[in-house]
Amino acid sequence: MFDRIWCMIVKEFLQLRRDKYARFRLLVPPIIQMLVYGYAATFDVNRVQIAVMDFDHSQESRDLLSRFTFTGRFEVAKVLSNEQELKSLIGRSDVPMALKIEPGFAELLRKGQTAHLQVIVDGTNSNTALIAVGYVNQIADQFSQDYATYRLEQMMPALAAVVPQISLEQRPWYNPDLNSQWFFVPGVIGSITLMMVVTLTAFAIVREREIGTLEQVMVTPIRPLEFILGKTIPFFVVGLADVILVAVVGTLWFQVPFRGNVLVLLLGVVLFLLSTLNVGLLISTLSSTQQQAFVLGFFFLNPAFTLSGFAFPITSMPKAMRMITYVDPLRYFLVILRGTFLKGVGLDILWPQMLALALLTSVLMLISVARFHKSID
């Protein structure tokens, strides 16, 4: 038995050795994807191009507007004199946001009354709009607080010295600078691994069937289970090497800390690879050609990525979608990755995710093996 499995493993590695394109595909694209996603994937909004309409032209209005450019979140792309220009700019998507200060802004502030800052937002990009409006609120609130304190110090310095204030002190745990790359890089490791392993497994077995070598192998003394093990073990080794490669590149290049136990992470990687290998095997049993495998792989990978919590919070999804996420291996692996990388937690915290991956692996393996037996009969 072991001799036959070993022959299959050697066959797969020899085939990989002869295929230069396959070696290139296993090494270069994962690194490129890690670098691209690491830089491009972010929740931060910086250098937002805005238009400004200042009809007050006072010291207060200029002070308020200067705070937007000082933070680095916004850049003034256009100073407008009328609203007709604004409609044209937003209509062409030249700027996603505009700030409008009406005449009498400073006068209202000096009288102790409420002065309004109007924010016009292009709502077609709702995510950027919501984040940018949040930054506007922070800047406007800070300006209001600073101006109120300044006026009080000018009018009643004795009272200003004893007025109680609340100072907000942020203490983010595990990611002190709220660096979005620290959040995304572990997620990219899981996503790239899922895509590589599922695609490799599904295409390799379908390719054997498509060119006719599967039938030739199956008429030999090798058993179906031995064939499956001989096919999947090399992909497990390749997947493990890819995980290590991508994790090392992402950690060193983006300076993402690793605070956990390597053995705990390795256990999570092994369980995740086993589950994804069985997904690829299941896809191969449902496909007769590589085109069919590609389509089925797409229909699995895209929802698996979306429902994993990589970019979209699972708690914000409808209840039906939240239930579907429980059969997504990537959901559990992302928790393991971020827990070991950023929090440094161990099995006492991550055992539910490990158990879920083990159960998924067992169920997928039973279904995949049963489907494979049926497909070759």
C-alpha positions in Angstrom: 0.0 0.0 0.0 2.6 2.5 1.1 4.8 1.6 -1.9 2.0 2.4 -4.3 1.2 5.7 -2.5 4.9 6.6 -2.6 5.0 6.0 -6.3 2.1 8.3 -6.9 3.8 11.0 -4.7 7.0 10.7 -6.7 5.0 10.9 -10.0 3.4 14.1 -8.9 6.6 15.8 -7.9 8.3 14.6 -11.1 5.5 16.1 -13.1 5.8 19.4 -11.2 9.5 19.4 -11.8 9.0 19.1 -15.5 6.3 21.8 -15.6 8.2 25.1 -15.5 5.0 27.1 -15.7 3.6 25.3 -12.7 6.6 26.1 -10.6 6.4 29.7 -11.7 2.7 29.8 -10.8 3.3 28.4 -7.4 6.0 30.8 -6.4 5.7 34.2 -8.1 1.9 34.9 -8.2 1.4 34.4 -4.4 4.2 36.8 -3.7 2.8 39.4 -6.1 -0.7 39.0 -4.7 0.6 39.4 -1.2 2.4 42.7 -2.1 -0.6 44.0 -4.1 -3.2 43.2 -1.5 -1.0 44.3 1.3 -0.7 47.8 -0.2 -4.1 48.1 -1.9 -6.4 46.6 0.7 -7.1 49.2 3.4 -9.9 50.7 5.4 -8.0 54.0 5.6 -9.1 57.0 3.5 -6.3 59.4 2.7 -5.8 62.3 0.4 -9.5 62.6 -0.5 -9.9 65.3 -3.1 -12.4 67.9 -1.9 -13.9 71.2 -3.2 -14.3 74.2 -0.9 -16.9 77.0 -0.9 -16.0 79.6 1.7 -18.5 82.4 1.5 -17.6 83.8 4.9 -13.8 84.5 4.3 -13.2 85.0 8.0 -10.3 83.9 10.2 -12.5 81.2 11.8 -13.6 79.7 8.4 -10.0 79.7 7.2 -8.9 78.0 10.5 -11.5 75.3 10.1 -10.7 74.6 6.5 -6.9 74.5 7.2 -7.5 71.6 9.7 -8.8 69.4 6.9 -5.6 69.6 4.9 -3.4 69.5 8.0 -4.6 66.0 8.9 -3.5 64.5 5.5 -6.9 63.0 5.1 -8.1 65.6 2.6 -6.6 67.7 -0.2 -8.3 70.8 -1.6 -8.6 70.2 -5.3 -10.8 73.2 -6.1 -11.9 76.4 -4.5 -15.4 77.2 -5.9 -17.4 80.4 -6.1 -20.8 79.0 -6.8 -22.8 75.8 -6.5 -23.2 75.3 -10.2 -19.5 74.4 -10.5 -19.9 71.9 -7.6 -22.7 70.1 -9.5 -20.4 69.7 -12.5 -17.5 68.5 -10.4 -19.4 65.8 -8.5 -21.3 64.8 -11.6 -18.0 64.0 -13.4 -16.7 62.3 -10.2 -13.8 64.8 -10.1 -14.3 65.2 -6.3 -16.3 62.9 -3.9 -16.9 65.7 -1.3 -17.3 69.4 -0.9 -17.4 71.7 2.1 -19.6 74.8 2.2 -19.4 77.6 4.7 -22.2 80.2 4.6 -21.7 83.9 5.2 -22.0 84.9 8.8 -20.2 81.7 10.0 -17.7 83.6 12.3 -20.4 86.1 13.5 -22.6 83.3 14.8 -19.6 81.7 16.6 -18.7 85.0 18.3 -22.3 85.4 19.5 -22.2 81.9 21.0 -24.7 80.5 18.5 -24.5 77.4 16.3 -22.7 77.8 13.0 -23.2 75.3 10.2 -20.6 73.5 8.1 -22.4 71.9 5.1 -20.9 68.7 3.7 -21.9 67.6 0.2 -21.0 64.0 -0.5 -21.1 61.8 -3.6 -23.0 58.8 -2.3 -22.3 56.5 -5.2 -19.2 55.3 -3.3 -20.9 54.8 0.0 -18.0 53.2 1.8 -15.6 56.2 1.1 -18.4 58.6 1.8 -19.2 57.2 5.3 -15.5 57.0 6.3 -14.8 60.6 5.0 -17.9 62.0 6.8 -16.7 60.4 10.0 -13.3 62.2 9.6 -15.2 65.5 8.9 -17.2 65.0 12.1 -14.0 64.5 14.2 -12.3 67.6 12.7 -15.5 69.7 13.2 -16.0 68.5 16.7 -12.4 69.2 17.6 -12.6 72.7 16.1 -15.8 73.4 18.0 -14.2 72.3 21.3 -11.0 74.3 20.7 -13.0 77.4 19.7 -15.3 77.2 22.8 -12.3 76.9 25.1 -10.5 79.8 23.4 -13.6 82.1 23.7 -14.0 81.1 27.4 -10.4 81.9 28.1 -10.8 85.3 26.4 -14.0 86.2 28.3 -13.6 84.5 31.6 -10.1 83.2 32.2 -10.8 82.3 35.8 -13.8 80.2 35.0 -11.9 78.6 32.1 -9.3 77.3 34.5 -11.8 75.3 36.6 -14.2 74.1 33.8 -14.1 70.3 33.9 -13.2 68.6 30.6 -13.2 65.0 29.3 -10.1 64.0 27.5 -10.4 60.9 25.2 -7.4 58.6 25.5 -7.4 55.8 22.9 -5.6 52.6 23.8 -6.0 50.1 21.0 -4.9 46.7 22.0 -2.8 44.4 19.8 -2.5 47.1 17.0 -1.6 50.4 18.7 -1.4 52.4 15.5 -4.5 50.9 14.0 -2.5 49.8 11.0 -4.9 48.3 8.5 -2.1 46.3 7.0 -1.8 44.3 10.2 -5.4 43.4 9.8 -5.3 42.6 6.1 -2.0 40.7 5.7 -3.0 37.7 7.8 -6.3 37.6 5.8 -4.4 37.7 2.5 -2.3 34.7 3.7 -5.5 32.7 4.2 -7.2 33.9 1.0 -4.2 33.1 -1.2 -3.8 29.7 0.4 -7.4 28.8 -0.2 -7.3 29.8 -3.8 -4.0 28.0 -4.6 -4.8 24.7 -2.9 -8.4 24.4 -4.2 -7.3 25.2 -7.7 -4.3 22.9 -7.7 -6.3 19.9 -6.4 -9.4 20.4 -8.6 -7.4 20.9 -11.8 -4.8 18.2 -11.3 -7.3 15.3 -10.9 -9.6 16.6 -13.7 -6.6 16.9 -16.0 -5.9 13.2 -15.4 -9.4 12.4 -16.4 -9.4 14.7 -19.3 -6.3 13.3 -21.0 -7.2 9.7 -20.2 -4.4 8.8 -17.7 -6.9 8.4 -14.8 -8.4 5.3 -16.3 -4.9 3.9 -17.1 -3.8 4.5 -13.4 -7.0 2.9 -12.0 -6.5 -0.3 -14.0 -3.3 -0.8 -12.1 -3.3 -2.5 -8.6 -3.6 0.9 -7.0 -6.8 1.4 -4.9 -9.0 4.6 -5.1 -8.0 5.6 -1.6 -4.3 5.2 -2.4 -4.8 7.2 -5.5 -6.4 10.0 -3.5 -3.7 10.0 -0.9 -1.0 9.9 -3.6 -2.6 12.9 -5.3 -3.4 15.1 -2.3 -0.2 14.6 -0.2 2.0 16.4 -2.8 -0.5 19.3 -2.9 -0.5 19.4 0.9 3.3 19.8 0.9 3.1 22.4 -1.8 0.3 24.3 0.0 2.3 24.2 3.2 5.3 25.6 1.4 3.2 28.3 -0.1 1.8 29.3 3.3 5.2 29.6 4.8 6.5 31.6 1.8 3.6 34.0 1.8 3.6 34.3 5.6 7.3 35.1 5.7 7.1 37.7 2.9 4.0 39.4 4.4 5.5 39.4 7.9 8.9 40.8 7.0 7.8 43.2 4.2 4.9 44.8 6.0 6.4 44.4 9.5 3.4 42.5 10.8 4.3 41.1 14.3 4.0 37.4 15.1 3.2 37.1 18.9 1.8 33.6 19.1 3.1 30.0 19.2 4.4 28.6 15.9 3.0 25.1 16.7 -0.5 26.4 17.3 -0.4 28.2 13.9 1.0 25.1 12.2 -1.8 23.0 13.6 -4.3 25.6 12.2 -2.5 25.6 8.8 -2.6 21.7 8.6 -6.3 21.6 9.4 -7.1 24.3 6.9 -5.1 22.7 4.2 -6.8 19.4 4.7 -10.2 21.0 4.5 -9.3 22.9 1.3 -7.7 19.8 -0.3 -11.0 18.0 0.2 -12.9 20.9 -1.3 -10.7 20.7 -4.4 -11.1 16.9 -4.5 -14.9 17.3 -4.3 -14.9 19.9 -7.2 -12.8 17.4 -9.3 -15.4 14.7 -8.8 -18.1 17.0 -10.0 -16.2 18.1 -13.1 -15.5 16.3 -16.3 -13.3 19.1 -17.8 -11.0 21.7 -16.6 -13.5 24.4 -17.7 -16.1 22.9 -15.5 -13.6 22.8 -12.6 -12.8 26.4 -13.1 -16.5 27.4 -13.0 -17.2 25.4 -9.9 -14.0 26.7 -8.3 -15.1 30.2 -9.0 -18.6 29.6 -7.5 -16.9 28.3 -4.3 -14.0 30.7 -3.9 -15.9 33.9 -4.4 -18.6 33.3 -1.7 -15.9 31.7 0.6 -13.9 34.9 0.4 -17.0 37.2 0.8 -18.4 35.2 3.8 -15.1 34.7 5.6 -15.0 38.0 7.4 -11.9 39.0 5.5 -13.3 42.4 4.5 -16.9 42.4 5.5 -18.0 41.9 9.2 -19.9 38.7 9.6 -22.1 40.3 12.3 -23.4 42.8 9.8 -24.6 40.1 7.4 -28.3 38.8 7.4 -29.0 35.8 9.6 -29.2 33.4 6.6 -25.8 34.5 5.4 -24.3 34.2 8.9 -25.5 30.6 9.0 -23.7 29.8 5.7 -20.4 31.2 7.1 -20.2 28.2 9.5 -19.3 25.9 6.6 -16.6 28.3 5.3 -13.2 27.0 6.3 -11.6 30.4 5.7 -13.8 31.9 8.4 -12.1 29.8 11.1 -8.6 30.1 9.6 -8.7 33.9 9.6 -9.5 33.9 13.3 -6.5 31.5 13.9 -4.2 33.7 11.8 -5.1 37.0 13.4 -5.2 35.4 16.8 -1.7 34.0 16.6 -0.2 36.9 14.7 -1.6 39.9 16.5 -3.0 38.6 19.8 -0.6 35.8 20.6 -3.4 33.5 21.9 -3.1 29.7 22.1 -5.2 26.6 21.9 -7.1 27.6 25.1 -8.7 30.4 23.0 -8.6 29.0 19.5 -9.8 25.4 20.1 -13.3 26.1 18.8 -11.9 27.2 15.4 -9.6 24.1 15.4 -12.5 21.8 16.2 -14.7 23.4 13.5 -11.9 22.9 10.9 -11.4 19.3 12.0 -15.1 18.6 11.7 -15.3 20.3 8.3 -12.3 18.3 7.1 -13.9 15.0 8.2 -17.2 15.7 6.6 -15.7 17.0 3.3 -13.3 14.0 3.2 -16.2 11.5 3.5 -18.2 13.3 0.8 -15.2 13.7 -1.5 -14.1 10.0 -1.2 -17.7 8.8 -1.8 -18.0 11.1 -4.8 -14.7 9.9 -6.2 -15.6 6.3 -5.9 -18.9 7.0 -7.7 -17.2 9.0 -10.4 -14.7 6.2 -11.3 -17.3 3.4 -11.2 
